[in-house]
Amino acid sequence: MKIRDIEPTEIEVMSVFVITCFICSEKHYISLVKSVSEAINSATKEGWHGYETTDETCSTACPKCIKEAQDNETEAAA
Ligand SMILES: [Zn+2]
């Protein structure tokens, strides 16, 4: 058997978009999308959002931190 290089046509370039939670630094990787706006759409479906409360603004938060912020707000309001 002779070993040779793999076929270039079998190689695919794939971009990965990485979103980092501003609060806990958790990272979310999104591949198979082509643009930042598609990455945002995909992350939004997974529960990633930015948020604003009366005393806090967060640009990007993971689903866990969103939930925590919501709970805190509910507690503060109660
Ligand atoms: Zn987080």
N, CA, C, O and the ligand as a Tripos MOL2 file, in Angstrom:
@<TRIPOS>MOLECULE
protein
  313   311    79     0     0
PROTEIN
NO_CHARGES

@<TRIPOS>ATOM
      1 N           0.8430   -1.1950    0.0000 N.3       1 MET1
      2 CA          0.0000    0.0000    0.0000 C.3       1 MET1
      3 C           0.8790    1.2460    0.0000 C.2       1 MET1
      4 O           1.9040    1.3130    0.6790 O.2       1 MET1
      5 N           0.4510    2.2100   -0.7700 N.am      2 LYS2
      6 CA          1.1610    3.4770   -0.8170 C.3       2 LYS2
      7 C           0.3270    4.5430   -0.1230 C.2       2 LYS2
      8 O          -0.8540    4.7060   -0.4280 O.2       2 LYS2
      9 N           0.9240    5.2540    0.7920 N.am      3 ILE3
     10 CA          0.2260    6.3420    1.4920 C.3       3 ILE3
     11 C           0.4110    7.6320    0.7180 C.2       3 ILE3
     12 O           1.5180    7.9450    0.2800 O.2       3 ILE3
     13 N          -0.6590    8.3760    0.5510 N.am      4 ARG4
     14 CA         -0.5140    9.6670   -0.1240 C.3       4 ARG4
     15 C          -1.3680   10.7250    0.5530 C.2       4 ARG4
     16 O          -2.1510   10.4260    1.4540 O.2       4 ARG4
     17 N          -1.2080   11.9650    0.1090 N.am      5 ASP5
     18 CA         -1.9520   13.0680    0.7100 C.3       5 ASP5
     19 C          -3.4530   12.9210    0.4530 C.2       5 ASP5
     20 O          -3.8670   12.3610   -0.5610 O.2       5 ASP5
     21 N          -4.2420   13.4210    1.3630 N.am      6 ILE6
     22 CA         -5.6920   13.3860    1.1600 C.3       6 ILE6
     23 C          -6.0840   14.3570    0.0480 C.2       6 ILE6
     24 O          -5.3390   15.2730   -0.2970 O.2       6 ILE6
     25 N          -7.2610   14.1290   -0.4930 N.am      7 GLU7
     26 CA         -7.7700   14.9540   -1.5830 C.3       7 GLU7
     27 C          -8.1920   16.3310   -1.0890 C.2       7 GLU7
     28 O          -8.9870   16.4390   -0.1560 O.2       7 GLU7
     29 N          -7.6680   17.3740   -1.7020 N.am      8 PRO8
     30 CA         -8.0880   18.7260   -1.2870 C.3       8 PRO8
     31 C          -9.5870   18.9280   -1.4080 C.2       8 PRO8
     32 O         -10.1580   19.7060   -0.6440 O.2       8 PRO8
     33 N         -10.2390   18.2570   -2.3380 N.am      9 THR9
     34 CA        -11.6810   18.4390   -2.5230 C.3       9 THR9
     35 C         -12.4820   17.8850   -1.3460 C.2       9 THR9
     36 O         -13.6590   18.2040   -1.1770 O.2       9 THR9
     37 N         -11.8300   17.0530   -0.5370 N.am     10 GLU10
     38 CA        -12.5220   16.4970    0.6270 C.3      10 GLU10
     39 C         -12.3590   17.3870    1.8580 C.2      10 GLU10
     40 O         -12.8240   17.0580    2.9490 O.2      10 GLU10
     41 N         -11.6930   18.5150    1.6580 N.am     11 ILE11
     42 CA        -11.4610   19.4180    2.7830 C.3      11 ILE11
     43 C         -12.4310   20.5830    2.7000 C.2      11 ILE11
     44 O         -12.6400   21.1750    1.6410 O.2      11 ILE11
     45 N         -12.9990   20.8860    3.8120 N.am     12 GLU12
     46 CA        -14.0060   21.9250    3.8670 C.3      12 GLU12
     47 C         -13.5750   22.9440    4.9260 C.2      12 GLU12
     48 O         -13.1490   22.5670    6.0170 O.2      12 GLU12
     49 N         -13.6870   24.2130    4.6050 N.am     13 VAL13
     50 CA        -13.3720   25.2380    5.5860 C.3      13 VAL13
     51 C         -14.6260   25.4860    6.4020 C.2      13 VAL13
     52 O         -15.7100   25.6710    5.8490 O.2      13 VAL13
     53 N         -14.4770   25.4900    7.7010 N.am     14 MET14
     54 CA        -15.6480   25.7250    8.5360 C.3      14 MET14
     55 C         -15.3610   26.8400    9.5280 C.2      14 MET14
     56 O         -14.3850   26.7770   10.2740 O.2      14 MET14
     57 N         -16.1930   27.8400    9.5370 N.am     15 SER15
     58 CA        -16.0070   28.9120   10.5160 C.3      15 SER15
     59 C         -16.7380   28.5440   11.7820 C.2      15 SER15
     60 O         -17.8180   27.9540   11.7450 O.2      15 SER15
     61 N         -16.1580   28.8880   12.8710 N.am     16 VAL16
     62 CA        -16.8210   28.6900   14.1510 C.3      16 VAL16
     63 C         -16.9540   30.0550   14.8110 C.2      16 VAL16
     64 O         -15.9710   30.7840   14.9500 O.2      16 VAL16
     65 N         -18.1420   30.3890   15.2060 N.am     17 PHE17
     66 CA        -18.3780   31.6310   15.9230 C.3      17 PHE17
     67 C         -18.3960   31.3080   17.4090 C.2      17 PHE17
     68 O         -19.0510   30.3610   17.8440 O.2      17 PHE17
     69 N         -17.6900   32.0820   18.1580 N.am     18 VAL18
     70 CA        -17.6140   31.8390   19.5950 C.3      18 VAL18
     71 C         -18.2660   33.0040   20.3260 C.2      18 VAL18
     72 O         -17.9000   34.1630   20.1290 O.2      18 VAL18
     73 N         -19.2220   32.6830   21.1590 N.am     19 ILE19
     74 CA        -19.8850   33.7080   21.9610 C.3      19 ILE19
     75 C         -19.5140   33.4570   23.4150 C.2      19 ILE19
     76 O         -19.6040   32.3290   23.9010 O.2      19 ILE19
     77 N         -19.1010   34.5000   24.0980 N.am     20 THR20
     78 CA        -18.6920   34.3490   25.4940 C.3      20 THR20
     79 C         -19.6770   35.0740   26.3970 C.2      20 THR20
     80 O         -20.0200   36.2330   26.1610 O.2      20 THR20
     81 N         -20.1180   34.3880   27.4150 N.am     21 CYS21
     82 CA        -21.0200   35.0110   28.3780 C.3      21 CYS21
     83 C         -20.2670   36.0920   29.1310 C.2      21 CYS21
     84 O         -19.1820   35.8500   29.6590 O.2      21 CYS21
     85 N         -20.8350   37.2700   29.1800 N.am     22 PHE22
     86 CA        -20.2080   38.4100   29.8240 C.3      22 PHE22
     87 C         -20.1090   38.1950   31.3330 C.2      22 PHE22
     88 O         -19.2440   38.7770   31.9890 O.2      22 PHE22
     89 N         -20.9790   37.3710   31.8770 N.am     23 ILE23
     90 CA        -21.0350   37.1960   33.3210 C.3      23 ILE23
     91 C         -20.1660   36.0290   33.7990 C.2      23 ILE23
     92 O         -19.3220   36.2080   34.6770 O.2      23 ILE23
     93 N         -20.3600   34.8610   33.2400 N.am     24 CYS24
     94 CA        -19.6390   33.6910   33.7590 C.3      24 CYS24
     95 C         -18.5480   33.1830   32.8220 C.2      24 CYS24
     96 O         -17.8730   32.1990   33.1260 O.2      24 CYS24
     97 N         -18.3750   33.8490   31.6910 N.am     25 SER25
     98 CA        -17.3250   33.4960   30.7210 C.3      25 SER25
     99 C         -17.5370   32.1460   30.0430 C.2      25 SER25
    100 O         -16.6300   31.6350   29.3860 O.2      25 SER25
    101 N         -18.7080   31.5730   30.1940 N.am     26 GLU26
    102 CA        -19.0160   30.3500   29.4740 C.3      26 GLU26
    103 C         -18.9820   30.6250   27.9660 C.2      26 GLU26
    104 O         -19.4060   31.6850   27.5060 O.2      26 GLU26
    105 N         -18.4760   29.6610   27.2160 N.am     27 LYS27
    106 CA        -18.3850   29.8650   25.7790 C.3      27 LYS27
    107 C         -19.3800   29.0050   25.0240 C.2      27 LYS27
    108 O         -19.6540   27.8620   25.3880 O.2      27 LYS27
    109 N         -19.9080   29.5890   23.9670 N.am     28 HIS28
    110 CA        -20.8670   28.8890   23.1310 C.3      28 HIS28
    111 C         -20.3040   28.8860   21.7160 C.2      28 HIS28
    112 O         -20.0150   29.9450   21.1590 O.2      28 HIS28
    113 N         -20.1500   27.7010   21.1340 N.am     29 TYR29
    114 CA        -19.5670   27.6010   19.8010 C.3      29 TYR29
    115 C         -20.6560   27.3240   18.7730 C.2      29 TYR29
    116 O         -21.4870   26.4310   18.9430 O.2      29 TYR29
    117 N         -20.6300   28.1000   17.7210 N.am     30 ILE30
    118 CA        -21.6250   27.9050   16.6780 C.3      30 ILE30
    119 C         -20.9110   27.7020   15.3510 C.2      30 ILE30
    120 O         -20.1760   28.5710   14.8820 O.2      30 ILE30
    121 N         -21.1390   26.5570   14.7650 N.am     31 SER31
    122 CA        -20.5720   26.3270   13.4420 C.3      31 SER31
    123 C         -21.7420   26.1980   12.4810 C.2      31 SER31
    124 O         -22.8970   26.3450   12.8810 O.2      31 SER31
    125 N         -21.4570   25.9330   11.2520 N.am     32 LEU32
    126 CA        -22.4930   25.7390   10.2330 C.3      32 LEU32
    127 C         -23.3490   26.9840   10.0110 C.2      32 LEU32
    128 O         -24.4510   26.8830    9.4730 O.2      32 LEU32
    129 N         -22.8710   28.1260   10.4050 N.am     33 VAL33
    130 CA        -23.5320   29.3650   10.0090 C.3      33 VAL33
    131 C         -22.4870   30.2240    9.2990 C.2      33 VAL33
    132 O         -21.2830   30.0400    9.4770 O.2      33 VAL33
    133 N         -22.9720   31.1590    8.4960 N.am     34 LYS34
    134 CA        -22.0290   31.8870    7.6530 C.3      34 LYS34
    135 C         -21.7970   33.3260    8.0790 C.2      34 LYS34
    136 O         -20.8250   33.9500    7.6520 O.2      34 LYS34
    137 N         -22.6610   33.8500    8.9000 N.am     35 SER35
    138 CA        -22.4790   35.2490    9.2580 C.3      35 SER35
    139 C         -22.7500   35.4650   10.7340 C.2      35 SER35
    140 O         -23.3180   34.6100   11.4130 O.2      35 SER35
    141 N         -22.3350   36.6130   11.2110 N.am     36 VAL36
    142 CA        -22.5420   36.9460   12.6160 C.3      36 VAL36
    143 C         -24.0340   36.9860   12.9410 C.2      36 VAL36
    144 O         -24.4570   36.5320   14.0050 O.2      36 VAL36
    145 N         -24.8290   37.5320   12.0150 N.am     37 SER37
    146 CA        -26.2580   37.6070   12.3270 C.3      37 SER37
    147 C         -26.8930   36.2200   12.4020 C.2      37 SER37
    148 O         -27.7980   35.9910   13.2040 O.2      37 SER37
    149 N         -26.4180   35.3000   11.5680 N.am     38 GLU38
    150 CA        -26.9140   33.9210   11.6750 C.3      38 GLU38
    151 C         -26.4770   33.3040   13.0010 C.2      38 GLU38
    152 O         -27.2270   32.5500   13.6210 O.2      38 GLU38
    153 N         -25.2580   33.6310   13.4290 N.am     39 ALA39
    154 CA        -24.7650   33.1190   14.7140 C.3      39 ALA39
    155 C         -25.6200   33.6610   15.8580 C.2      39 ALA39
    156 O         -25.9320   32.9430   16.8070 O.2      39 ALA39
    157 N         -25.9920   34.9290   15.7560 N.am     40 ILE40
    158 CA        -26.8370   35.5300   16.7920 C.3      40 ILE40
    159 C         -28.2020   34.8390   16.8210 C.2      40 ILE40
    160 O         -28.7150   34.5080   17.8900 O.2      40 ILE40
    161 N         -28.7780   34.6290   15.6540 N.am     41 ASN41
    162 CA        -30.0690   33.9400   15.5860 C.3      41 ASN41
    163 C         -29.9990   32.5720   16.2370 C.2      41 ASN41
    164 O         -30.8830   32.1810   17.0000 O.2      41 ASN41
    165 N         -28.9330   31.8530   15.9230 N.am     42 SER42
    166 CA        -28.7720   30.5110   16.4550 C.3      42 SER42
    167 C         -28.6100   30.5630   17.9840 C.2      42 SER42
    168 O         -29.2080   29.7620   18.7020 O.2      42 SER42
    169 N         -27.8070   31.5000   18.4690 N.am     43 ALA43
    170 CA        -27.5850   31.6190   19.9090 C.3      43 ALA43
    171 C         -28.8740   32.0250   20.6230 C.2      43 ALA43
    172 O         -29.1620   31.5540   21.7230 O.2      43 ALA43
    173 N         -29.6390   32.9000   19.9840 N.am     44 THR44
    174 CA        -30.9020   33.3510   20.5730 C.3      44 THR44
    175 C         -31.8390   32.1630   20.7780 C.2      44 THR44
    176 O         -32.5160   32.0560   21.8010 O.2      44 THR44
    177 N         -31.8650   31.2700   19.7820 N.am     45 LYS45
    178 CA        -32.7130   30.0760   19.8950 C.3      45 LYS45
    179 C         -32.2650   29.1820   21.0430 C.2      45 LYS45
    180 O         -33.0680   28.4630   21.6380 O.2      45 LYS45
    181 N         -30.9580   29.2370   21.3470 N.am     46 GLU46
    182 CA        -30.4190   28.4190   22.4390 C.3      46 GLU46
    183 C         -30.5790   29.1050   23.7960 C.2      46 GLU46
    184 O         -30.2230   28.5350   24.8270 O.2      46 GLU46
    185 N         -31.1100   30.3160   23.7930 N.am     47 GLY47
    186 CA        -31.3530   30.9880   25.0600 C.3      47 GLY47
    187 C         -30.3200   32.0360   25.4430 C.2      47 GLY47
    188 O         -30.3120   32.5160   26.5760 O.2      47 GLY47
    189 N         -29.4580   32.3910   24.5170 N.am     48 TRP48
    190 CA        -28.4600   33.4400   24.7790 C.3      48 TRP48
    191 C         -29.0600   34.7900   24.4200 C.2      48 TRP48
    192 O         -29.6080   34.9700   23.3330 O.2      48 TRP48
    193 N         -28.9500   35.7390   25.3470 N.am     49 HIS49
    194 CA        -29.5000   37.0650   25.1040 C.3      49 HIS49
    195 C         -28.6550   38.1230   25.7850 C.2      49 HIS49
    196 O         -27.8100   37.8190   26.6260 O.2      49 HIS49
    197 N         -28.8920   39.3490   25.4150 N.am     50 GLY50
    198 CA        -28.4240   40.4690   26.2120 C.3      50 GLY50
    199 C         -29.6140   40.8830   27.0600 C.2      50 GLY50
    200 O         -30.7480   40.5130   26.7530 O.2      50 GLY50
    201 N         -29.3820   41.6310   28.1030 N.am     51 TYR51
    202 CA        -30.5430   42.0580   28.8880 C.3      51 TYR51
    203 C         -30.2880   43.3810   29.5950 C.2      51 TYR51
    204 O         -29.1480   43.8230   29.7370 O.2      51 TYR51
    205 N         -31.3490   43.9840   30.0220 N.am     52 GLU52
    206 CA        -31.2790   45.2210   30.7950 C.3      52 GLU52
    207 C         -32.2060   45.0800   31.9780 C.2      52 GLU52
    208 O         -33.3560   44.6680   31.8240 O.2      52 GLU52
    209 N         -31.7250   45.4150   33.1400 N.am     53 THR53
    210 CA        -32.6150   45.5100   34.2970 C.3      53 THR53
    211 C         -32.5520   46.9630   34.7560 C.2      53 THR53
    212 O         -31.9000   47.7910   34.1200 O.2      53 THR53
    213 N         -33.2150   47.2650   35.8360 N.am     54 THR54
    214 CA        -33.2210   48.6530   36.2990 C.3      54 THR54
    215 C         -31.8180   49.1400   36.6460 C.2      54 THR54
    216 O         -31.5120   50.3210   36.4810 O.2      54 THR54
    217 N         -30.9560   48.2280   37.1300 N.am     55 ASP55
    218 CA        -29.6240   48.6950   37.5310 C.3      55 ASP55
    219 C         -28.4740   47.9890   36.8220 C.2      55 ASP55
    220 O         -27.3220   48.1120   37.2360 O.2      55 ASP55
    221 N         -28.7730   47.2600   35.7720 N.am     56 GLU56
    222 CA        -27.7250   46.4780   35.1340 C.3      56 GLU56
    223 C         -28.0000   46.3180   33.6410 C.2      56 GLU56
    224 O         -29.1360   46.0940   33.2220 O.2      56 GLU56
    225 N         -26.9400   46.4370   32.8540 N.am     57 THR57
    226 CA        -27.0630   46.1350   31.4350 C.3      57 THR57
    227 C         -26.0090   45.0970   31.1050 C.2      57 THR57
    228 O         -24.8460   45.2350   31.4830 O.2      57 THR57
    229 N         -26.4210   44.0620   30.4010 N.am     58 CYS58
    230 CA        -25.4710   43.0210   30.0370 C.3      58 CYS58
    231 C         -25.5650   42.7870   28.5420 C.2      58 CYS58
    232 O         -26.6510   42.5790   28.0010 O.2      58 CYS58
    233 N         -24.4330   42.8230   27.8890 N.am     59 SER59
    234 CA        -24.4450   42.7050   26.4250 C.3      59 SER59
    235 C         -24.7530   41.2890   25.9730 C.2      59 SER59
    236 O         -25.4730   41.0860   24.9950 O.2      59 SER59
    237 N         -24.2040   40.3010   26.6880 N.am     60 THR60
    238 CA        -24.3050   38.9180   26.2340 C.3      60 THR60
    239 C         -24.3040   37.9970   27.4440 C.2      60 THR60
    240 O         -23.3710   38.0150   28.2470 O.2      60 THR60
    241 N         -25.3450   37.1990   27.5700 N.am     61 ALA61
    242 CA        -25.3880   36.2890   28.7050 C.3      61 ALA61
    243 C         -25.8850   34.9170   28.2810 C.2      61 ALA61
    244 O         -26.7240   34.7920   27.3890 O.2      61 ALA61
    245 N         -25.3550   33.8930   28.9320 N.am     62 CYS62
    246 CA        -25.7510   32.5210   28.6420 C.3      62 CYS62
    247 C         -27.1160   32.2400   29.2800 C.2      62 CYS62
    248 O         -27.5590   33.0010   30.1410 O.2      62 CYS62
    249 N         -27.7790   31.1710   28.8730 N.am     63 PRO63
    250 CA        -29.1160   30.8720   29.4030 C.3      63 PRO63
    251 C         -29.1490   30.7980   30.9250 C.2      63 PRO63
    252 O         -30.1180   31.2250   31.5530 O.2      63 PRO63
    253 N         -28.0780   30.2500   31.5190 N.am     64 LYS64
    254 CA        -28.0130   30.1000   32.9760 C.3      64 LYS64
    255 C         -28.0000   31.4720   33.6610 C.2      64 LYS64
    256 O         -28.7090   31.6960   34.6420 O.2      64 LYS64
    257 N         -27.1830   32.3810   33.1270 N.am     65 CYS65
    258 CA        -27.0720   33.7110   33.7340 C.3      65 CYS65
    259 C         -28.3300   34.5390   33.4700 C.2      65 CYS65
    260 O         -28.7130   35.3600   34.3040 O.2      65 CYS65
    261 N         -28.9650   34.3350   32.3360 N.am     66 ILE66
    262 CA        -30.2270   35.0050   32.0570 C.3      66 ILE66
    263 C         -31.2390   34.6050   33.1260 C.2      66 ILE66
    264 O         -31.9640   35.4360   33.6720 O.2      66 ILE66
    265 N         -31.2610   33.3030   33.4050 N.am     67 LYS67
    266 CA        -32.2270   32.8080   34.3770 C.3      67 LYS67
    267 C         -31.9350   33.3780   35.7610 C.2      67 LYS67
    268 O         -32.8480   33.7670   36.4880 O.2      67 LYS67
    269 N         -30.6480   33.4230   36.1160 N.am     68 GLU68
    270 CA        -30.2550   33.9610   37.4030 C.3      68 GLU68
    271 C         -30.6730   35.4280   37.5340 C.2      68 GLU68
    272 O         -31.1970   35.8510   38.5650 O.2      68 GLU68
    273 N         -30.4300   36.1870   36.4730 N.am     69 ALA69
    274 CA        -30.7900   37.6090   36.4900 C.3      69 ALA69
    275 C         -32.3030   37.7710   36.6220 C.2      69 ALA69
    276 O         -32.7860   38.6670   37.3150 O.2      69 ALA69
    277 N         -33.0420   36.8860   35.9440 N.am     70 GLN70
    278 CA        -34.5070   36.9290   36.0410 C.3      70 GLN70
    279 C         -34.9650   36.6230   37.4580 C.2      70 GLN70
    280 O         -35.8450   37.2900   38.0030 O.2      70 GLN70
    281 N         -34.3450   35.5890   38.0490 N.am     71 ASP71
    282 CA        -34.6960   35.2260   39.4240 C.3      71 ASP71
    283 C         -34.3950   36.3590   40.3880 C.2      71 ASP71
    284 O         -35.1930   36.6700   41.2720 O.2      71 ASP71
    285 N         -33.2110   36.9810   40.2040 N.am     72 ASN72
    286 CA        -32.8280   38.0930   41.0690 C.3      72 ASN72
    287 C         -33.8290   39.2400   40.9630 C.2      72 ASN72
    288 O         -34.1830   39.8750   41.9560 O.2      72 ASN72
    289 N         -34.2710   39.4840   39.7400 N.am     73 GLU73
    290 CA        -35.1990   40.5720   39.5230 C.3      73 GLU73
    291 C         -36.5350   40.2690   40.2020 C.2      73 GLU73
    292 O         -37.1530   41.1380   40.8170 O.2      73 GLU73
    293 N         -36.9620   39.0100   40.0720 N.am     74 THR74
    294 CA        -38.2130   38.5950   40.7040 C.3      74 THR74
    295 C         -38.1230   38.7400   42.2130 C.2      74 THR74
    296 O         -39.0540   39.2080   42.8690 O.2      74 THR74
    297 N         -36.9700   38.3240   42.7520 N.am     75 GLU75
    298 CA        -36.7600   38.4550   44.1960 C.3      75 GLU75
    299 C         -36.7800   39.9040   44.6400 C.2      75 GLU75
    300 O         -37.3900   40.2580   45.6490 O.2      75 GLU75
    301 N         -36.0940   40.7400   43.8580 N.am     76 ALA76
    302 CA        -36.0080   42.1650   44.1960 C.3      76 ALA76
    303 C         -37.3920   42.8010   44.1580 C.2      76 ALA76
    304 O         -37.6960   43.6990   44.9440 O.2      76 ALA76
    305 N         -38.2230   42.3290   43.2390 N.am     77 ALA77
    306 CA        -39.5580   42.9070   43.0830 C.3      77 ALA77
    307 C         -40.5100   42.4030   44.1650 C.2      77 ALA77
    308 O         -41.4940   43.0600   44.5030 O.2      77 ALA77
    309 N         -40.1930   41.2130   44.7050 N.am     78 ALA78
    310 CA        -41.0930   40.6080   45.6890 C.3      78 ALA78
    311 C         -41.0130   41.2900   47.0480 C.2      78 ALA78
    312 O         -41.7120   40.8930   47.9800 O.2      78 ALA78
    313 ZN        -23.2200   32.8940   31.9390 Zn       79 ZN79
@<TRIPOS>BOND
     1     1     2 1
     2     2     3 1
     3     3     4 2
     4     3     5 am
     5     5     6 1
     6     6     7 1
     7     7     8 2
     8     7     9 am
     9     9    10 1
    10    10    11 1
    11    11    12 2
    12    11    13 am
    13    13    14 1
    14    14    15 1
    15    15    16 2
    16    15    17 am
    17    17    18 1
    18    18    19 1
    19    19    20 2
    20    19    21 am
    21    21    22 1
    22    22    23 1
    23    23    24 2
    24    23    25 am
    25    25    26 1
    26    26    27 1
    27    27    28 2
    28    27    29 am
    29    29    30 1
    30    30    31 1
    31    31    32 2
    32    31    33 am
    33    33    34 1
    34    34    35 1
    35    35    36 2
    36    35    37 am
    37    37    38 1
    38    38    39 1
    39    39    40 2
    40    39    41 am
    41    41    42 1
    42    42    43 1
    43    43    44 2
    44    43    45 am
    45    45    46 1
    46    46    47 1
    47    47    48 2
    48    47    49 am
    49    49    50 1
    50    50    51 1
    51    51    52 2
    52    51    53 am
    53    53    54 1
    54    54    55 1
    55    55    56 2
    56    55    57 am
    57    57    58 1
    58    58    59 1
    59    59    60 2
    60    59    61 am
    61    61    62 1
    62    62    63 1
    63    63    64 2
    64    63    65 am
    65    65    66 1
    66    66    67 1
    67    67    68 2
    68    67    69 am
    69    69    70 1
    70    70    71 1
    71    71    72 2
    72    71    73 am
    73    73    74 1
    74    74    75 1
    75    75    76 2
    76    75    77 am
    77    77    78 1
    78    78    79 1
    79    79    80 2
    80    79    81 am
    81    81    82 1
    82    82    83 1
    83    83    84 2
    84    83    85 am
    85    85    86 1
    86    86    87 1
    87    87    88 2
    88    87    89 am
    89    89    90 1
    90    90    91 1
    91    91    92 2
    92    91    93 am
    93    93    94 1
    94    94    95 1
    95    95    96 2
    96    95    97 am
    97    97    98 1
    98    98    99 1
    99    99   100 2
   100    99   101 am
   101   101   102 1
   102   102   103 1
   103   103   104 2
   104   103   105 am
   105   105   106 1
   106   106   107 1
   107   107   108 2
   108   107   109 am
   109   109   110 1
   110   110   111 1
   111   111   112 2
   112   111   113 am
   113   113   114 1
   114   114   115 1
   115   115   116 2
   116   115   117 am
   117   117   118 1
   118   118   119 1
   119   119   120 2
   120   119   121 am
   121   121   122 1
   122   122   123 1
   123   123   124 2
   124   123   125 am
   125   125   126 1
   126   126   127 1
   127   127   128 2
   128   127   129 am
   129   129   130 1
   130   130   131 1
   131   131   132 2
   132   131   133 am
   133   133   134 1
   134   134   135 1
   135   135   136 2
   136   135   137 am
   137   137   138 1
   138   138   139 1
   139   139   140 2
   140   139   141 am
   141   141   142 1
   142   142   143 1
   143   143   144 2
   144   143   145 am
   145   145   146 1
   146   146   147 1
   147   147   148 2
   148   147   149 am
   149   149   150 1
   150   150   151 1
   151   151   152 2
   152   151   153 am
   153   153   154 1
   154   154   155 1
   155   155   156 2
   156   155   157 am
   157   157   158 1
   158   158   159 1
   159   159   160 2
   160   159   161 am
   161   161   162 1
   162   162   163 1
   163   163   164 2
   164   163   165 am
   165   165   166 1
   166   166   167 1
   167   167   168 2
   168   167   169 am
   169   169   170 1
   170   170   171 1
   171   171   172 2
   172   171   173 am
   173   173   174 1
   174   174   175 1
   175   175   176 2
   176   175   177 am
   177   177   178 1
   178   178   179 1
   179   179   180 2
   180   179   181 am
   181   181   182 1
   182   182   183 1
   183   183   184 2
   184   183   185 am
   185   185   186 1
   186   186   187 1
   187   187   188 2
   188   187   189 am
   189   189   190 1
   190   190   191 1
   191   191   192 2
   192   191   193 am
   193   193   194 1
   194   194   195 1
   195   195   196 2
   196   195   197 am
   197   197   198 1
   198   198   199 1
   199   199   200 2
   200   199   201 am
   201   201   202 1
   202   202   203 1
   203   203   204 2
   204   203   205 am
   205   205   206 1
   206   206   207 1
   207   207   208 2
   208   207   209 am
   209   209   210 1
   210   210   211 1
   211   211   212 2
   212   211   213 am
   213   213   214 1
   214   214   215 1
   215   215   216 2
   216   215   217 am
   217   217   218 1
   218   218   219 1
   219   219   220 2
   220   219   221 am
   221   221   222 1
   222   222   223 1
   223   223   224 2
   224   223   225 am
   225   225   226 1
   226   226   227 1
   227   227   228 2
   228   227   229 am
   229   229   230 1
   230   230   231 1
   231   231   232 2
   232   231   233 am
   233   233   234 1
   234   234   235 1
   235   235   236 2
   236   235   237 am
   237   237   238 1
   238   238   239 1
   239   239   240 2
   240   239   241 am
   241   241   242 1
   242   242   243 1
   243   243   244 2
   244   243   245 am
   245   245   246 1
   246   246   247 1
   247   247   248 2
   248   247   249 am
   249   249   250 1
   250   250   251 1
   251   251   252 2
   252   251   253 am
   253   253   254 1
   254   254   255 1
   255   255   256 2
   256   255   257 am
   257   257   258 1
   258   258   259 1
   259   259   260 2
   260   259   261 am
   261   261   262 1
   262   262   263 1
   263   263   264 2
   264   263   265 am
   265   265   266 1
   266   266   267 1
   267   267   268 2
   268   267   269 am
   269   269   270 1
   270   270   271 1
   271   271   272 2
   272   271   273 am
   273   273   274 1
   274   274   275 1
   275   275   276 2
   276   275   277 am
   277   277   278 1
   278   278   279 1
   279   279   280 2
   280   279   281 am
   281   281   282 1
   282   282   283 1
   283   283   284 2
   284   283   285 am
   285   285   286 1
   286   286   287 1
   287   287   288 2
   288   287   289 am
   289   289   290 1
   290   290   291 1
   291   291   292 2
   292   291   293 am
   293   293   294 1
   294   294   295 1
   295   295   296 2
   296   295   297 am
   297   297   298 1
   298   298   299 1
   299   299   300 2
   300   299   301 am
   301   301   302 1
   302   302   303 1
   303   303   304 2
   304   303   305 am
   305   305   306 1
   306   306   307 1
   307   307   308 2
   308   307   309 am
   309   309   310 1
   310   310   311 1
   311   311   312 2
@<TRIPOS>SUBSTRUCTURE
     1 MET1         2 RESIDUE 1 A MET
     2 LYS2         6 RESIDUE 1 A LYS
     3 ILE3        10 RESIDUE 1 A ILE
     4 ARG4        14 RESIDUE 1 A ARG
     5 ASP5        18 RESIDUE 1 A ASP
     6 ILE6        22 RESIDUE 1 A ILE
     7 GLU7        26 RESIDUE 1 A GLU
     8 PRO8        30 RESIDUE 1 A PRO
     9 THR9        34 RESIDUE 1 A THR
    10 GLU10       38 RESIDUE 1 A GLU
    11 ILE11       42 RESIDUE 1 A ILE
    12 GLU12       46 RESIDUE 1 A GLU
    13 VAL13       50 RESIDUE 1 A VAL
    14 MET14       54 RESIDUE 1 A MET
    15 SER15       58 RESIDUE 1 A SER
    16 VAL16       62 RESIDUE 1 A VAL
    17 PHE17       66 RESIDUE 1 A PHE
    18 VAL18       70 RESIDUE 1 A VAL
    19 ILE19       74 RESIDUE 1 A ILE
    20 THR20       78 RESIDUE 1 A THR
    21 CYS21       82 RESIDUE 1 A CYS
    22 PHE22       86 RESIDUE 1 A PHE
    23 ILE23       90 RESIDUE 1 A ILE
    24 CYS24       94 RESIDUE 1 A CYS
    25 SER25       98 RESIDUE 1 A SER
    26 GLU26      102 RESIDUE 1 A GLU
    27 LYS27      106 RESIDUE 1 A LYS
    28 HIS28      110 RESIDUE 1 A HIS
    29 TYR29      114 RESIDUE 1 A TYR
    30 ILE30      118 RESIDUE 1 A ILE
    31 SER31      122 RESIDUE 1 A SER
    32 LEU32      126 RESIDUE 1 A LEU
    33 VAL33      130 RESIDUE 1 A VAL
    34 LYS34      134 RESIDUE 1 A LYS
    35 SER35      138 RESIDUE 1 A SER
    36 VAL36      142 RESIDUE 1 A VAL
    37 SER37      146 RESIDUE 1 A SER
    38 GLU38      150 RESIDUE 1 A GLU
    39 ALA39      154 RESIDUE 1 A ALA
    40 ILE40      158 RESIDUE 1 A ILE
    41 ASN41      162 RESIDUE 1 A ASN
    42 SER42      166 RESIDUE 1 A SER
    43 ALA43      170 RESIDUE 1 A ALA
    44 THR44      174 RESIDUE 1 A THR
    45 LYS45      178 RESIDUE 1 A LYS
    46 GLU46      182 RESIDUE 1 A GLU
    47 GLY47      186 RESIDUE 1 A GLY
    48 TRP48      190 RESIDUE 1 A TRP
    49 HIS49      194 RESIDUE 1 A HIS
    50 GLY50      198 RESIDUE 1 A GLY
    51 TYR51      202 RESIDUE 1 A TYR
    52 GLU52      206 RESIDUE 1 A GLU
    53 THR53      210 RESIDUE 1 A THR
    54 THR54      214 RESIDUE 1 A THR
    55 ASP55      218 RESIDUE 1 A ASP
    56 GLU56      222 RESIDUE 1 A GLU
    57 THR57      226 RESIDUE 1 A THR
    58 CYS58      230 RESIDUE 1 A CYS
    59 SER59      234 RESIDUE 1 A SER
    60 THR60      238 RESIDUE 1 A THR
    61 ALA61      242 RESIDUE 1 A ALA
    62 CYS62      246 RESIDUE 1 A CYS
    63 PRO63      250 RESIDUE 1 A PRO
    64 LYS64      254 RESIDUE 1 A LYS
    65 CYS65      258 RESIDUE 1 A CYS
    66 ILE66      262 RESIDUE 1 A ILE
    67 LYS67      266 RESIDUE 1 A LYS
    68 GLU68      270 RESIDUE 1 A GLU
    69 ALA69      274 RESIDUE 1 A ALA
    70 GLN70      278 RESIDUE 1 A GLN
    71 ASP71      282 RESIDUE 1 A ASP
    72 ASN72      286 RESIDUE 1 A ASN
    73 GLU73      290 RESIDUE 1 A GLU
    74 THR74      294 RESIDUE 1 A THR
    75 GLU75      298 RESIDUE 1 A GLU
    76 ALA76      302 RESIDUE 1 A ALA
    77 ALA77      306 RESIDUE 1 A ALA
    78 ALA78      310 RESIDUE 1 A ALA
    79 ZN79       313 GROUP 0 **** ****
